[in-house]
Amino acid sequence: MSIAITDRQIIEALQGGLPLVPAPYAEIAGRLDMAEDDLMARLQAMKDSGVIRRIAAAPNHYKLGMTANGMTVWNVADDRITELGAQIGALPFFTHCYERPRAGADWPYNLFAMVHGSDRDEVEEKRGQIRTLLGAACTGSDILYSTRILKKTGLRLRKKD
């Protein structure tokens, strides 16, 4: 898939993150000598076509005091996963929740939710809330604690030669 020149310029302008100003998209549009509405329309078109999936914040949880971070994994009934995933998504203490295919008997989990806390006790308390929410639809779970923060970046284009 080829990216139009204007779209490539937009991606290059955004790949380092949005500027921390009251109107970040207007700032980016100004840098690209285009109207903010045109920038927003191009971003929506790229999203609709699958060139980009989303624009989202990627906070450093450690700097926010959330030094205990655990990926909770759940074996949830397939016919309830959409409903229950949406309910987990409504909880205020997680950053992402998604469905993944199971990987056999050694990894029977199909629902993942990242939970953050100031310590492991807090994360375990939040994990308990998720367990209660899932009820009988959940037949197993585990948690994988982070040991360090990994570099978080979005889409990066290589410079053209």
N, C-alpha and C positions, 0 to 999 in steps of 0.2 A: 504494500500500500504506500503510495507516494503522498507526502504531506505538502500541501500548497505552501508557497513561500511565506505568505502572511501568517498562516497557521504556525509554521516553523518559527517565525520571529516571535509570535506570542508565547509559544512553549519555551523558547530560549529566555524570554523576559521573565517568565514565571518560575523556571526551574530552580532558581535560588531561593524562592519563597516570596510571599507577598510583602510589600513594604509595610512597615508599622506606622501607618498614617490613617487619618479618619476615613479616607476614600481610596483604598488601595487600587481598585480597578481603574478609577479615574487617573491615578498616578501612572499606572502601567500604560493605559491608553495614550496619555500625553507623551510618554517616552517613545511610543510607537507612531506618534503623529496620526492618531485615529480617534474617532468618537468613542466614548465609553459604551454607548449602546451597540456600536459595531463590534467592539471587543467582546461584549457579553454574548452577542449573537454568534460570533465565531466560536467561542468557548462552548456554547450550547450545541452547535453543529458538530464540533469535535466530539463532544460527549455522546450525542445521538448516533454518530457513525462508529463509535468505539475507539477513536484515536486516543482519547483520554477517558478514564473511568470516573474520576472525581478530583476535586480540589479540596484538600482537607488539612487541618492542623496536625502536626506531628510533635507534640510536646515532649520535652525531656522530663519524664516523671520523677527522676531522681532530684532534679533541681527544684521541683515542686514539692519535695518532701515525701514523695511516694516511693520509698526505697524497698518495699516488699511488693513484688509484682508476680502474679501467678496466672498462667494460662490454665483455666479450668477446662476439663474435657468431660463430656457427658455422653452416655449411650442412651439415646432418646428414641422412643417409638417413631418410626418414619412418618406415620400418618399424623403426628402431632408436632413435628419439628418446626414447621413454619409458624404455627400458633405460639408455641413455647419460645421460639427464638425471638419473636416480636415482643413477648412479655419480658424476657431478659433484656432486650434492647431498650425497654422503657425504664429499667433500673438506672439510678444516677451514678453508680460507682464502677462502671466498666467502660472501656474505650472501644472495643470491637467485639462483635459476636457474629459467628458465621457457621454455616454447615460445611462439612467436609465428608468425603466418602470414608467409610470404615476400611481398615486395612487388615482384615482377617481376625482370628482369635486373639492375636497378640495386641491388637489395637482396635477394640470394638467401638470406638468413640466417633460420633458423627456431629456433635455440636460443641463448638469451642467458644469460650468467653474469657477475655483478658480482664483480670480484676487487679486493682491497685489499692495499696494501703500503706500506712506509715510503718507497720510492722506485720509479721506473719499472723499474729493473733487477729488483727483487723481483717486481713485477707481471708482467713479461715471463717470468721464470723460472716463475711459477705458470701463466701462459698456456701455456707449453711443456708443463707437466705435463698440462694439459687436452688439448692437442693429441695427446699420446702416448696418453692414455686413449681418445680418440675414434678414433684409427687410421684405417683405410681408409674408415670410415663417414662421414668428414668430407671434403668436397671444396673447402672454402674457409673463410676466417675473416678477421676484422678486429678492431680494438679501438678504442673511443672513450674517450678519457681525460677525466675530469672536470676542469673548470677552476675550479669553485667548488662549495660545498655549497649545495644548495637547501633551502628550508624544508621540513621533514618534519612532516606532521601527519596524523592519522587522520581519522575521521569527525567532522564538526562539524555540530551541529544549530543552526539559527537559532532565536533566542528567539521564542516565540509573543508576538504583540501583545496 
